[in-house]
Every structure is written in structure tokens, then in C-alpha cells.
Amino acid sequence: MTRSAPSAPSPPSPLFLPADIDTLPDTARRVALLLREREHGNAVVLLPETGKTSAEAAAGLGCSVAQIAKSILFRRREDDAPVLVVASGANRVDKMKVAAKVGEIARADAKFVREKTGYAIGGVCPIGHATLPLTLIDEDLLALDSLWAAAGHPHAVFNLTPQELVALTGAPVADVALRETA
């Protein structure tokens, strides 16, 4: 059963839809070209304010925080491989669940994120990384109709469905959310 996430109470800020891909920041242009190459029909748009956090992005888009497909990068301890978790903006990632799937992980600093993805923190796209990461997709995203993901820059995003996210990344869907237990 697919459910729509509730909309944010405030109206969305106006998005800037560039007339030409060439007017996008370099990393966002790279994502836009990659999406075009993969025949993804939705354009990269720019938020007037930063979308570095899920809450900021949701406020700018007028959607729920759950609809933000946030990309969080970890470093696998055994070999320094990048591990990408694409999670619902409403969820905290359970590092133990991720480690059970990919091996022990550690926090990735800004330098590691930039080197392995080609993007700055706050703009990490789920695709188009400098080094192909091990990727997991939060199963909670599949319950939503529409998602927004970073497009390589803190102000750039693109819209997609959960099914398109899975197809674009080729990643498995997993339970990665931290659940509070009573």
C-alpha cells in the first residue's frame, strides 16, 4: 500500500528551474546530465535557500521531511570503502543495522565525502559518485509516492519516485532506520 506523506504546513518557496543545464552549478550540471543520460524525466531545480538539512529542504519544497531522500556516507572500516545510505529525512540511520549488511562502519569526514562522491556534504546525490559506493536504500522511502533528492549541490534537488531511486542506484532496499524501543 502506498501512502502520500502529509504536506508541510507552509507553502513552498519558489523553486528556480534553470532554463538551461549550463546555468547550473558544476556539480548540479553533472547530475542533470547524468539524469538526462539515464532518461530520468524530471529536471534539477534550485532551492532559493540551502537544502543542507532535510528540514531545510522540506521547507523549501513544501513537502514533508519524510519525502527527502537524504544521502549519508559512511566509511567501511576494513577497507575504507564508501557506504551510502539513502534514508528518509524523517529517519535516523541505525549504524548497527547498516554494519550488519556491509561490515563495521565509521563516520565519514567532509574530505572523505568529497573525495569518494565528488560532492560536498549537504549536496550528496544518490548517483554519479567518483567512487562507486556500497549503497542501501531505506525501506521506509518505498511507502511514499514522491521523493526529493540532492542533485550534487546544497541548493540543487530533483524529484523522483521510490521505484526510480531503486532503478537509478541499483541498490538493495533495507531496514536501516533507528527505531525507538520501549
DOMILUM-438293 format. One line per field, with one value per atom (N, C-alpha, C): residue number from 1; residue in three letters; atom name; x, y, z. Coordinates in nm, 2 decimals. Example, Ala and Ser with C-alpha at 12.3 -4.5 7.8 and 13.67 -1.06 7.14 Angstrom:
# residues 2
pos [1,1,1,2,2,2]
code [ALA,ALA,ALA,SER,SER,SER]
site [N,CA,C,N,CA,C]
X [1.32,1.23,1.32,1.28,1.37,1.29]
Y [-0.57,-0.45,-0.33,-0.22,-0.11,0.00]
Z [0.78,0.78,0.78,0.71,0.71,0.79]
//
This chain:
# residues 182
pos [1,1,1,2,2,2,3,3,3,4,4,4,5,5,5,6,6,6,7,7,7,8,8,8,9,9,9,10,10,10,11,11,11,12,12,12,13,13,13,14,14,14,15,15,15,16,16,16,17,17,17,18,18,18,19,19,19,20,20,20,21,21,21,22,22,22,23,23,23,24,24,24,25,25,25,26,26,26,27,27,27,28,28,28,29,29,29,30,30,30,31,31,31,32,32,32,33,33,33,34,34,34,35,35,35,36,36,36,37,37,37,38,38,38,39,39,39,40,40,40,41,41,41,42,42,42,43,43,43,44,44,44,45,45,45,46,46,46,47,47,47,48,48,48,49,49,49,50,50,50,51,51,51,52,52,52,53,53,53,54,54,54,55,55,55,56,56,56,57,57,57,58,58,58,59,59,59,60,60,60,61,61,61,62,62,62,63,63,63,64,64,64,65,65,65,66,66,66,67,67,67,68,68,68,69,69,69,70,70,70,71,71,71,72,72,72,73,73,73,74,74,74,75,75,75,76,76,76,77,77,77,78,78,78,79,79,79,80,80,80,81,81,81,82,82,82,83,83,83,84,84,84,85,85,85,86,86,86,87,87,87,88,88,88,89,89,89,90,90,90,91,91,91,92,92,92,93,93,93,94,94,94,95,95,95,96,96,96,97,97,97,98,98,98,99,99,99,100,100,100,101,101,101,102,102,102,103,103,103,104,104,104,105,105,105,106,106,106,107,107,107,108,108,108,109,109,109,110,110,110,111,111,111,112,112,112,113,113,113,114,114,114,115,115,115,116,116,116,117,117,117,118,118,118,119,119,119,120,120,120,121,121,121,122,122,122,123,123,123,124,124,124,125,125,125,126,126,126,127,127,127,128,128,128,129,129,129,130,130,130,131,131,131,132,132,132,133,133,133,134,134,134,135,135,135,136,136,136,137,137,137,138,138,138,139,139,139,140,140,140,141,141,141,142,142,142,143,143,143,144,144,144,145,145,145,146,146,146,147,147,147,148,148,148,149,149,149,150,150,150,151,151,151,152,152,152,153,153,153,154,154,154,155,155,155,156,156,156,157,157,157,158,158,158,159,159,159,160,160,160,161,161,161,162,162,162,163,163,163,164,164,164,165,165,165,166,166,166,167,167,167,168,168,168,169,169,169,170,170,170,171,171,171,172,172,172,173,173,173,174,174,174,175,175,175,176,176,176,177,177,177,178,178,178,179,179,179,180,180,180,181,181,181,182,182,182]
code [MET,MET,MET,THR,THR,THR,ARG,ARG,ARG,SER,SER,SER,ALA,ALA,ALA,PRO,PRO,PRO,SER,SER,SER,ALA,ALA,ALA,PRO,PRO,PRO,SER,SER,SER,PRO,PRO,PRO,PRO,PRO,PRO,SER,SER,SER,PRO,PRO,PRO,LEU,LEU,LEU,PHE,PHE,PHE,LEU,LEU,LEU,PRO,PRO,PRO,ALA,ALA,ALA,ASP,ASP,ASP,ILE,ILE,ILE,ASP,ASP,ASP,THR,THR,THR,LEU,LEU,LEU,PRO,PRO,PRO,ASP,ASP,ASP,THR,THR,THR,ALA,ALA,ALA,ARG,ARG,ARG,ARG,ARG,ARG,VAL,VAL,VAL,ALA,ALA,ALA,LEU,LEU,LEU,LEU,LEU,LEU,LEU,LEU,LEU,ARG,ARG,ARG,GLU,GLU,GLU,ARG,ARG,ARG,GLU,GLU,GLU,HIS,HIS,HIS,GLY,GLY,GLY,ASN,ASN,ASN,ALA,ALA,ALA,VAL,VAL,VAL,VAL,VAL,VAL,LEU,LEU,LEU,LEU,LEU,LEU,PRO,PRO,PRO,GLU,GLU,GLU,THR,THR,THR,GLY,GLY,GLY,LYS,LYS,LYS,THR,THR,THR,SER,SER,SER,ALA,ALA,ALA,GLU,GLU,GLU,ALA,ALA,ALA,ALA,ALA,ALA,ALA,ALA,ALA,GLY,GLY,GLY,LEU,LEU,LEU,GLY,GLY,GLY,CYS,CYS,CYS,SER,SER,SER,VAL,VAL,VAL,ALA,ALA,ALA,GLN,GLN,GLN,ILE,ILE,ILE,ALA,ALA,ALA,LYS,LYS,LYS,SER,SER,SER,ILE,ILE,ILE,LEU,LEU,LEU,PHE,PHE,PHE,ARG,ARG,ARG,ARG,ARG,ARG,ARG,ARG,ARG,GLU,GLU,GLU,ASP,ASP,ASP,ASP,ASP,ASP,ALA,ALA,ALA,PRO,PRO,PRO,VAL,VAL,VAL,LEU,LEU,LEU,VAL,VAL,VAL,VAL,VAL,VAL,ALA,ALA,ALA,SER,SER,SER,GLY,GLY,GLY,ALA,ALA,ALA,ASN,ASN,ASN,ARG,ARG,ARG,VAL,VAL,VAL,ASP,ASP,ASP,LYS,LYS,LYS,MET,MET,MET,LYS,LYS,LYS,VAL,VAL,VAL,ALA,ALA,ALA,ALA,ALA,ALA,LYS,LYS,LYS,VAL,VAL,VAL,GLY,GLY,GLY,GLU,GLU,GLU,ILE,ILE,ILE,ALA,ALA,ALA,ARG,ARG,ARG,ALA,ALA,ALA,ASP,ASP,ASP,ALA,ALA,ALA,LYS,LYS,LYS,PHE,PHE,PHE,VAL,VAL,VAL,ARG,ARG,ARG,GLU,GLU,GLU,LYS,LYS,LYS,THR,THR,THR,GLY,GLY,GLY,TYR,TYR,TYR,ALA,ALA,ALA,ILE,ILE,ILE,GLY,GLY,GLY,GLY,GLY,GLY,VAL,VAL,VAL,CYS,CYS,CYS,PRO,PRO,PRO,ILE,ILE,ILE,GLY,GLY,GLY,HIS,HIS,HIS,ALA,ALA,ALA,THR,THR,THR,LEU,LEU,LEU,PRO,PRO,PRO,LEU,LEU,LEU,THR,THR,THR,LEU,LEU,LEU,ILE,ILE,ILE,ASP,ASP,ASP,GLU,GLU,GLU,ASP,ASP,ASP,LEU,LEU,LEU,LEU,LEU,LEU,ALA,ALA,ALA,LEU,LEU,LEU,ASP,ASP,ASP,SER,SER,SER,LEU,LEU,LEU,TRP,TRP,TRP,ALA,ALA,ALA,ALA,ALA,ALA,ALA,ALA,ALA,GLY,GLY,GLY,HIS,HIS,HIS,PRO,PRO,PRO,HIS,HIS,HIS,ALA,ALA,ALA,VAL,VAL,VAL,PHE,PHE,PHE,ASN,ASN,ASN,LEU,LEU,LEU,THR,THR,THR,PRO,PRO,PRO,GLN,GLN,GLN,GLU,GLU,GLU,LEU,LEU,LEU,VAL,VAL,VAL,ALA,ALA,ALA,LEU,LEU,LEU,THR,THR,THR,GLY,GLY,GLY,ALA,ALA,ALA,PRO,PRO,PRO,VAL,VAL,VAL,ALA,ALA,ALA,ASP,ASP,ASP,VAL,VAL,VAL,ALA,ALA,ALA,LEU,LEU,LEU,ARG,ARG,ARG,GLU,GLU,GLU,THR,THR,THR,ALA,ALA,ALA]
site [N,CA,C,N,CA,C,N,CA,C,N,CA,C,N,CA,C,N,CA,C,N,CA,C,N,CA,C,N,CA,C,N,CA,C,N,CA,C,N,CA,C,N,CA,C,N,CA,C,N,CA,C,N,CA,C,N,CA,C,N,CA,C,N,CA,C,N,CA,C,N,CA,C,N,CA,C,N,CA,C,N,CA,C,N,CA,C,N,CA,C,N,CA,C,N,CA,C,N,CA,C,N,CA,C,N,CA,C,N,CA,C,N,CA,C,N,CA,C,N,CA,C,N,CA,C,N,CA,C,N,CA,C,N,CA,C,N,CA,C,N,CA,C,N,CA,C,N,CA,C,N,CA,C,N,CA,C,N,CA,C,N,CA,C,N,CA,C,N,CA,C,N,CA,C,N,CA,C,N,CA,C,N,CA,C,N,CA,C,N,CA,C,N,CA,C,N,CA,C,N,CA,C,N,CA,C,N,CA,C,N,CA,C,N,CA,C,N,CA,C,N,CA,C,N,CA,C,N,CA,C,N,CA,C,N,CA,C,N,CA,C,N,CA,C,N,CA,C,N,CA,C,N,CA,C,N,CA,C,N,CA,C,N,CA,C,N,CA,C,N,CA,C,N,CA,C,N,CA,C,N,CA,C,N,CA,C,N,CA,C,N,CA,C,N,CA,C,N,CA,C,N,CA,C,N,CA,C,N,CA,C,N,CA,C,N,CA,C,N,CA,C,N,CA,C,N,CA,C,N,CA,C,N,CA,C,N,CA,C,N,CA,C,N,CA,C,N,CA,C,N,CA,C,N,CA,C,N,CA,C,N,CA,C,N,CA,C,N,CA,C,N,CA,C,N,CA,C,N,CA,C,N,CA,C,N,CA,C,N,CA,C,N,CA,C,N,CA,C,N,CA,C,N,CA,C,N,CA,C,N,CA,C,N,CA,C,N,CA,C,N,CA,C,N,CA,C,N,CA,C,N,CA,C,N,CA,C,N,CA,C,N,CA,C,N,CA,C,N,CA,C,N,CA,C,N,CA,C,N,CA,C,N,CA,C,N,CA,C,N,CA,C,N,CA,C,N,CA,C,N,CA,C,N,CA,C,N,CA,C,N,CA,C,N,CA,C,N,CA,C,N,CA,C,N,CA,C,N,CA,C,N,CA,C,N,CA,C,N,CA,C,N,CA,C,N,CA,C,N,CA,C,N,CA,C,N,CA,C,N,CA,C,N,CA,C,N,CA,C,N,CA,C,N,CA,C,N,CA,C,N,CA,C,N,CA,C,N,CA,C,N,CA,C,N,CA,C,N,CA,C,N,CA,C,N,CA,C,N,CA,C,N,CA,C,N,CA,C,N,CA,C,N,CA,C,N,CA,C,N,CA,C,N,CA,C,N,CA,C,N,CA,C,N,CA,C,N,CA,C,N,CA,C,N,CA,C]
X [0.08,0.00,0.09,0.06,0.14,0.06,0.13,0.07,0.14,0.07,0.13,0.17,0.28,0.33,0.25,0.22,0.14,0.23,0.17,0.24,0.28,0.39,0.43,0.33,0.31,0.20,0.23,0.35,0.38,0.39,0.35,0.36,0.51,0.53,0.67,0.73,0.86,0.93,0.94,0.94,0.95,1.09,1.08,1.19,1.24,1.37,1.43,1.46,1.38,1.40,1.49,1.62,1.71,1.66,1.67,1.63,1.72,1.84,1.95,2.03,2.07,2.15,2.29,2.33,2.46,2.46,2.34,2.33,2.34,2.34,2.35,2.50,2.51,2.65,2.71,2.84,2.91,2.86,2.86,2.82,2.68,2.59,2.45,2.43,2.51,2.51,2.55,2.65,2.69,2.58,2.51,2.39,2.28,2.25,2.15,2.18,2.30,2.34,2.34,2.37,2.36,2.22,2.13,1.99,1.93,1.97,1.93,1.97,2.10,2.16,2.08,2.03,1.96,1.81,1.77,1.63,1.54,1.59,1.50,1.44,1.31,1.23,1.23,1.26,1.25,1.37,1.36,1.47,1.53,1.66,1.72,1.67,1.63,1.58,1.66,1.67,1.74,1.65,1.68,1.61,1.67,1.58,1.63,1.72,1.69,1.77,1.84,1.94,2.01,1.92,1.95,1.88,1.98,2.07,2.17,2.11,2.00,1.94,1.80,1.75,1.62,1.51,1.52,1.42,1.42,1.54,1.56,1.50,1.54,1.50,1.34,1.29,1.14,1.07,1.12,1.06,1.06,1.17,1.18,1.10,1.07,0.99,0.85,0.81,0.67,0.63,0.72,0.68,0.72,0.69,0.72,0.87,0.92,1.06,1.08,0.98,0.99,1.02,0.98,0.99,1.13,1.22,1.35,1.44,1.49,1.58,1.72,1.76,1.89,2.00,2.11,2.23,2.33,2.35,2.45,2.56,2.69,2.80,2.88,2.91,2.99,3.12,3.21,3.34,3.34,3.36,3.37,3.51,3.52,3.65,3.75,3.71,3.80,3.88,3.82,3.89,3.87,3.81,3.78,3.68,3.61,3.51,3.40,3.35,3.24,3.11,3.03,2.90,2.79,2.70,2.60,2.47,2.40,2.27,2.18,2.08,1.98,1.86,1.83,1.73,1.63,1.51,1.41,1.45,1.43,1.47,1.41,1.30,1.24,1.31,1.40,1.47,1.61,1.65,1.79,1.84,1.96,2.02,2.07,2.04,2.09,2.22,2.33,2.46,2.48,2.42,2.43,2.36,2.24,2.18,2.26,2.31,2.40,2.52,2.58,2.70,2.67,2.55,2.52,2.51,2.49,2.47,2.61,2.69,2.81,2.94,2.94,3.06,3.07,3.16,3.17,3.20,3.13,3.14,3.18,3.23,3.27,3.22,3.22,3.18,3.27,3.22,3.30,3.31,3.43,3.45,3.43,3.43,3.40,3.50,3.62,3.72,3.70,3.66,3.63,3.51,3.41,3.28,3.31,3.39,3.42,3.50,3.60,3.69,3.61,3.53,3.46,3.33,3.27,3.15,3.16,3.25,3.26,3.17,3.10,3.00,3.04,2.99,3.01,2.90,2.92,2.81,2.70,2.58,2.46,2.41,2.50,2.46,2.49,2.51,2.55,2.42,2.44,2.34,2.34,2.23,2.24,2.31,2.34,2.41,2.53,2.61,2.72,2.84,2.88,2.99,3.12,3.22,3.36,3.41,3.37,3.40,3.26,3.23,3.10,3.09,2.99,2.98,2.89,2.90,2.81,2.69,2.57,2.45,2.34,2.27,2.15,2.04,1.91,1.80,1.71,1.67,1.58,1.44,1.40,1.27,1.15,1.17,1.06,1.03,1.12,1.10,1.00,1.00,0.91,0.76,0.73,0.59,0.54,0.62,0.59,0.57,0.49,0.46,0.57,0.63,0.72,0.84,0.96,1.08,1.15,1.23,1.33,1.47,1.56,1.70,1.79,1.90,2.01,2.06,2.09,2.14,2.28,2.37,2.51,2.55,2.46,2.49,2.39,2.42,2.33,2.20,2.19,2.07,2.00,2.06,2.00,1.94,1.82,1.74,1.67,1.62,1.54,1.44,1.32,1.21,1.21,1.17,1.17,1.08,1.04,0.96,1.06,1.01,1.10,1.15,1.06,1.10,1.21,1.20,1.31,1.44,1.43,1.55,1.62,1.54,1.60,1.66,1.59,1.64,1.76,1.77,1.88,2.01,1.99,2.10,2.14,2.04,2.06,2.09,2.05,2.08,1.97,2.00,1.90,1.83,1.70,1.62,1.64,1.66,1.69,1.62,1.61,1.57,1.69,1.70,1.82,1.78,1.65,1.61,1.63,1.67,1.68,1.54,1.50,1.36,1.37,1.30,1.30,1.22,1.28,1.21,1.17,1.05,1.00,1.06]
Y [-0.12,0.00,0.12,0.21,0.34,0.45,0.53,0.64,0.77,0.87,1.00,1.06,1.12,1.19,1.32,1.36,1.48,1.60,1.70,1.82,1.90,1.98,2.07,2.18,2.24,2.34,2.47,2.51,2.63,2.61,2.71,2.70,2.69,2.62,2.61,2.74,2.76,2.88,2.85,2.96,2.94,2.87,2.77,2.70,2.77,2.76,2.81,2.70,2.70,2.60,2.66,2.62,2.68,2.66,2.76,2.74,2.65,2.64,2.57,2.50,2.37,2.30,2.37,2.44,2.51,2.62,2.66,2.77,2.71,2.58,2.51,2.52,2.51,2.49,2.37,2.36,2.25,2.11,2.09,1.95,1.92,2.02,2.00,1.98,2.05,2.02,1.88,1.83,1.69,1.59,1.62,1.53,1.55,1.67,1.69,1.61,1.61,1.54,1.39,1.35,1.20,1.16,1.24,1.21,1.20,1.30,1.30,1.17,1.14,1.02,0.89,0.89,0.77,0.79,0.89,0.91,0.94,1.01,1.05,1.18,1.18,1.30,1.42,1.42,1.54,1.62,1.75,1.84,1.87,1.91,1.96,2.10,2.12,2.26,2.31,2.44,2.50,2.56,2.54,2.60,2.74,2.83,2.97,2.97,2.88,2.87,2.73,2.71,2.59,2.47,2.35,2.23,2.14,2.19,2.11,2.01,2.04,1.95,1.91,1.80,1.75,1.85,1.91,2.01,2.13,2.18,2.30,2.27,2.15,2.11,2.10,2.03,2.01,2.14,2.24,2.37,2.44,2.43,2.50,2.43,2.31,2.23,2.23,2.25,2.24,2.10,2.01,1.87,1.82,1.70,1.65,1.61,1.62,1.58,1.43,1.35,1.21,1.19,1.29,1.28,1.32,1.36,1.40,1.27,1.23,1.11,1.16,1.16,1.21,1.11,1.15,1.06,1.08,0.97,0.98,0.88,0.93,0.85,0.81,0.68,0.62,0.57,0.53,0.47,0.33,0.22,0.09,0.07,0.03,0.02,-0.07,-0.18,-0.28,-0.24,-0.16,-0.12,0.02,0.10,0.24,0.26,0.16,0.17,0.27,0.35,0.43,0.35,0.38,0.32,0.43,0.43,0.53,0.47,0.54,0.51,0.62,0.59,0.69,0.66,0.75,0.74,0.84,0.81,0.91,1.02,1.14,1.26,1.25,1.18,1.17,1.06,0.98,0.88,0.91,0.86,0.85,0.71,0.70,0.58,0.50,0.37,0.28,0.22,0.26,0.22,0.07,0.01,-0.13,-0.21,-0.16,-0.23,-0.22,-0.11,-0.09,-0.18,-0.18,-0.27,-0.41,-0.46,-0.60,-0.64,-0.54,-0.56,-0.55,-0.45,-0.42,-0.44,-0.46,-0.47,-0.34,-0.34,-0.23,-0.10,0.00,0.13,0.24,0.35,0.46,0.59,0.70,0.83,0.87,0.93,0.99,1.14,1.19,1.33,1.40,1.53,1.61,1.58,1.56,1.53,1.40,1.30,1.16,1.17,1.24,1.26,1.32,1.43,1.50,1.41,1.34,1.25,1.13,1.07,0.95,0.98,1.09,1.12,1.22,1.32,1.43,1.55,1.53,1.63,1.67,1.79,1.84,1.79,1.78,1.74,1.84,1.79,1.87,1.87,1.82,1.81,1.67,1.57,1.44,1.38,1.35,1.29,1.14,1.07,0.92,0.85,0.93,0.87,0.96,0.90,0.98,1.01,0.91,0.93,0.90,0.97,0.95,0.80,0.74,0.60,0.54,0.43,0.37,0.31,0.36,0.32,0.19,0.12,0.02,0.10,0.08,0.16,0.08,0.14,0.08,0.19,0.14,0.24,0.20,0.30,0.29,0.24,0.13,0.07,0.17,0.26,0.35,0.44,0.47,0.55,0.49,0.36,0.29,0.31,0.36,0.38,0.51,0.59,0.73,0.73,0.83,0.84,0.92,1.02,1.11,1.15,1.16,1.19,1.31,1.37,1.47,1.43,1.44,1.40,1.51,1.52,1.62,1.59,1.70,1.69,1.75,1.71,1.75,1.88,1.96,2.09,2.12,2.19,2.22,2.29,2.35,2.42,2.34,2.23,2.16,2.03,2.01,1.89,1.84,1.71,1.66,1.57,1.56,1.48,1.34,1.24,1.11,1.02,0.91,0.81,0.72,0.65,0.55,0.44,0.40,0.30,0.35,0.48,0.54,0.54,0.57,0.57,0.44,0.33,0.20,0.17,0.20,0.18,0.25,0.38,0.47,0.42,0.37,0.33,0.19,0.10,-0.04,-0.10,-0.03,-0.06,-0.14,-0.23,-0.31,-0.22,-0.25,-0.18,-0.26,-0.19,-0.25,-0.17,-0.24,-0.17,-0.11,0.02,0.10,0.20,0.21,0.32,0.28,0.38,0.36,0.36,0.26,0.25,0.26,0.35,0.36,0.24,0.18,0.06,0.11,0.06,0.09,0.00]
Z [0.00,0.00,0.00,-0.09,-0.10,-0.03,0.05,0.12,0.08,0.07,0.05,0.18,0.18,0.31,0.32,0.44,0.46,0.42,0.36,0.32,0.44,0.42,0.52,0.53,0.65,0.67,0.59,0.57,0.50,0.35,0.27,0.12,0.08,-0.03,-0.07,-0.12,-0.10,-0.16,-0.31,-0.39,-0.53,-0.57,-0.65,-0.70,-0.82,-0.85,-0.97,-1.06,-1.17,-1.28,-1.38,-1.39,-1.48,-1.63,-1.71,-1.85,-1.93,-1.88,-1.95,-1.84,-1.87,-1.78,-1.75,-1.85,-1.84,-1.73,-1.69,-1.59,-1.44,-1.43,-1.30,-1.25,-1.12,-1.06,-1.12,-1.13,-1.19,-1.15,-1.02,-0.97,-1.00,-0.99,-1.03,-1.18,-1.26,-1.40,-1.43,-1.36,-1.38,-1.35,-1.24,-1.21,-1.31,-1.36,-1.46,-1.59,-1.63,-1.75,-1.73,-1.61,-1.58,-1.58,-1.52,-1.52,-1.66,-1.74,-1.88,-1.95,-1.93,-1.99,-1.95,-1.83,-1.78,-1.81,-1.89,-1.93,-1.81,-1.71,-1.60,-1.64,-1.64,-1.69,-1.61,-1.48,-1.40,-1.40,-1.41,-1.41,-1.27,-1.27,-1.15,-1.13,-1.00,-0.97,-0.85,-0.84,-0.73,-0.63,-0.50,-0.39,-0.37,-0.33,-0.30,-0.18,-0.08,0.04,0.04,0.12,0.12,0.16,0.11,0.14,0.21,0.29,0.35,0.45,0.52,0.61,0.55,0.59,0.55,0.58,0.70,0.73,0.64,0.61,0.52,0.39,0.33,0.20,0.20,0.30,0.30,0.31,0.39,0.40,0.27,0.19,0.06,-0.04,-0.03,-0.13,-0.10,0.03,0.07,0.08,0.11,0.13,0.27,0.31,0.44,0.45,0.57,0.59,0.54,0.56,0.52,0.37,0.29,0.14,0.10,0.19,0.15,0.15,0.04,0.03,0.06,0.19,0.23,0.20,0.15,0.13,0.24,0.31,0.42,0.39,0.39,0.36,0.48,0.49,0.59,0.53,0.61,0.57,0.63,0.54,0.59,0.65,0.78,0.85,0.79,0.74,0.69,0.57,0.48,0.36,0.31,0.40,0.36,0.24,0.21,0.10,0.15,0.05,0.09,0.10,0.20,0.22,0.22,0.12,0.11,0.16,0.25,0.29,0.24,0.16,0.12,0.21,0.30,0.40,0.39,0.45,0.46,0.56,0.52,0.60,0.74,0.76,0.90,0.98,0.92,1.00,1.03,1.15,1.18,1.14,1.09,1.04,1.16,1.17,1.27,1.22,1.27,1.22,1.24,1.34,1.37,1.26,1.21,1.10,0.97,0.95,0.83,0.84,0.95,0.97,0.95,0.99,0.98,0.83,0.74,0.60,0.52,0.57,0.49,0.56,0.69,0.78,0.86,0.96,1.05,0.98,1.02,0.96,1.06,1.00,1.08,1.01,1.09,1.03,0.92,0.82,0.71,0.73,0.72,0.74,0.60,0.60,0.48,0.37,0.40,0.30,0.23,0.31,0.26,0.17,0.22,0.14,0.00,0.00,-0.12,-0.21,-0.16,-0.24,-0.30,-0.22,-0.27,-0.35,-0.33,-0.40,-0.51,-0.49,-0.58,-0.54,-0.43,-0.38,-0.24,-0.20,-0.07,0.02,0.15,0.24,0.23,0.22,0.20,0.06,-0.03,-0.17,-0.23,-0.15,-0.20,-0.27,-0.39,-0.48,-0.46,-0.48,-0.47,-0.58,-0.69,-0.81,-0.85,-0.94,-1.00,-0.91,-0.83,-0.74,-0.80,-0.75,-0.80,-0.78,-0.67,-0.63,-0.61,-0.68,-0.66,-0.52,-0.44,-0.31,-0.29,-0.18,-0.14,-0.10,-0.15,-0.13,-0.07,0.02,0.08,0.08,0.05,0.04,0.16,0.23,0.34,0.29,0.35,0.31,0.33,0.43,0.46,0.34,0.25,0.14,0.04,0.04,-0.06,-0.03,0.09,0.13,0.08,0.02,-0.03,-0.18,-0.22,-0.37,-0.44,-0.37,-0.43,-0.34,-0.39,-0.31,-0.38,-0.29,-0.34,-0.30,-0.39,-0.35,-0.39,-0.32,-0.36,-0.50,-0.57,-0.70,-0.72,-0.62,-0.63,-0.57,-0.52,-0.47,-0.36,-0.25,-0.14,-0.18,-0.29,-0.34,-0.45,-0.49,-0.61,-0.57,-0.62,-0.59,-0.72,-0.71,-0.82,-0.76,-0.83,-0.79,-0.85,-0.78,-0.83,-0.74,-0.79,-0.72,-0.65,-0.54,-0.48,-0.58,-0.67,-0.77,-0.86,-0.89,-0.98,-0.90,-0.77,-0.69,-0.69,-0.67,-0.67,-0.81,-0.92,-1.05,-1.08,-1.04,-1.07,-1.00,-0.87,-0.79,-0.81,-0.84,-0.84,-0.70,-0.60,-0.46,-0.40,-0.31,-0.23,-0.13,-0.11,-0.01,0.12,0.23,0.36,0.48,0.59,0.71,0.77,0.76,0.81,0.92,0.95,1.04,1.18,1.26,1.41,1.46,1.53,1.59,1.74,1.80,1.94,2.00,2.10,2.16,2.30,2.35,2.48,2.59]
//
